[in-house]
Amino acid sequence: MPKKTDSDHNKTILITAAGAMLVILVLLAWWYRAGEKEAVVESPAAGSAISAKTQQVIDYDEIEKEGDTKDLMEERKEDLGVGEGIDIIARSDESLKIGDSTVAMSEIIERIQLEIGDIVEKDIQPRGSDVDTQAIEDFGIYVVQPGDNIWNVHFRFLKDYFVRKGVSLAPNSDEPDLQGISSGVGKILKFSENIVHIYNVEKRDLDIDLNMIHPLTKLIVYNMDRIFSLLDQIDYGKVNLIHFDGETLWVPAEG
């Protein structure tokens, strides 16, 4: 067997050093890539944690039980002056849980905006901007129950609104007179059909068939700011003079 020379020994040392360096480089590369993956994984999680902290989920099953959800709903309904005609007051940055389904109010609002032709603001924000420029709005939510119909749901809401104004509506104030002419209240109810929307939780879209209402799958959505701003303009001393042409409510000028 040939005897190793100093040159062979130096080569061995060099090879060993090169191998060690290669191992170190491989470890460094693995550590760097692992760090990148960790950052990619953790970033959405961190964002989700922030969203979960800032976006409240209102559980319909909890609104009648003693606890924070019930207290919050009672406080919000009292602030707005609404009663049993509304189940939930939700803000535009919150989510709703109805049964096993959870839907963000932002998703419902976007569907409504598209339906009525409004521009969805988030679609035209500067690229790279993550700031929501939309103001927080209040929405009244009524969860459809067995035997409900649109007219009665709207009438309950309107009666609550009149109570807020110090006016008590008779149970038959929404019915036409003996000549079949709609009452002022009836005309307001017809008008209200144009400013509220039905959201189908199962289809996650607006519902266009107002007569087909399935319990606990559809929500009647009121934009509280919008509907109050419109109803507040009505002179209730002249409610029976109201005209409605299918789109617009008005009271004829005196003279």
URQUIFEN-V216483 format. One record per pair of residues at least 24 apart in sequence whose ideal C-beta (glycine too) atoms are under 6 Angstrom apart, sorted by the first residue. I is the first residue (numbers start at 1). J is the second residue. D is the distance in Angstrom with one decimal. If there is no record, write none. Layout:
i=I j=J d=D
i=I j=J d=D
This chain:
i=56 j=94 d=4.7
i=57 j=95 d=4.6
i=57 j=97 d=5.5
i=58 j=88 d=5.8
i=58 j=90 d=5.6
i=58 j=96 d=5.6
i=59 j=97 d=4.4
i=60 j=98 d=4.9
i=60 j=143 d=5.9
i=80 j=224 d=5.9
i=81 j=164 d=3.8
i=82 j=160 d=5.2
i=83 j=160 d=4.1
i=85 j=156 d=3.8
i=85 j=157 d=3.8
i=85 j=160 d=4.6
i=86 j=140 d=4.1
i=86 j=142 d=5.8
i=87 j=141 d=5.8
i=87 j=142 d=5.4
i=87 j=143 d=5.0
i=88 j=141 d=4.0
i=89 j=138 d=5.8
i=89 j=140 d=6.0
i=90 j=139 d=5.2
i=90 j=141 d=5.7
i=91 j=136 d=5.4
i=92 j=136 d=5.5
i=92 j=137 d=4.7
i=93 j=136 d=5.7
i=98 j=201 d=5.3
i=99 j=216 d=6.0
i=101 j=201 d=4.9
i=108 j=199 d=5.2
i=111 j=206 d=5.2
i=112 j=197 d=5.2
i=115 j=206 d=5.5
i=137 j=225 d=5.5
i=138 j=224 d=4.4
i=139 j=221 d=5.9
i=139 j=223 d=5.9
i=140 j=222 d=3.8
i=140 j=224 d=5.2
i=141 j=219 d=5.3
i=142 j=220 d=4.3
i=143 j=219 d=6.0
i=144 j=213 d=4.9
i=144 j=215 d=5.9
i=144 j=218 d=4.5
i=145 j=215 d=5.6
i=146 j=215 d=4.8
i=148 j=213 d=5.8
i=150 j=210 d=5.2
i=153 j=220 d=5.7
i=154 j=189 d=5.0
i=154 j=192 d=4.9
i=161 j=231 d=6.0
i=167 j=236 d=5.7
i=184 j=239 d=3.8
i=184 j=240 d=4.4
i=184 j=242 d=4.2
i=187 j=242 d=5.0
i=187 j=244 d=3.9
i=190 j=244 d=5.7
i=191 j=244 d=5.5
i=191 j=249 d=4.9
i=195 j=227 d=5.8
i=196 j=220 d=5.9
i=196 j=222 d=5.2
i=197 j=221 d=4.9
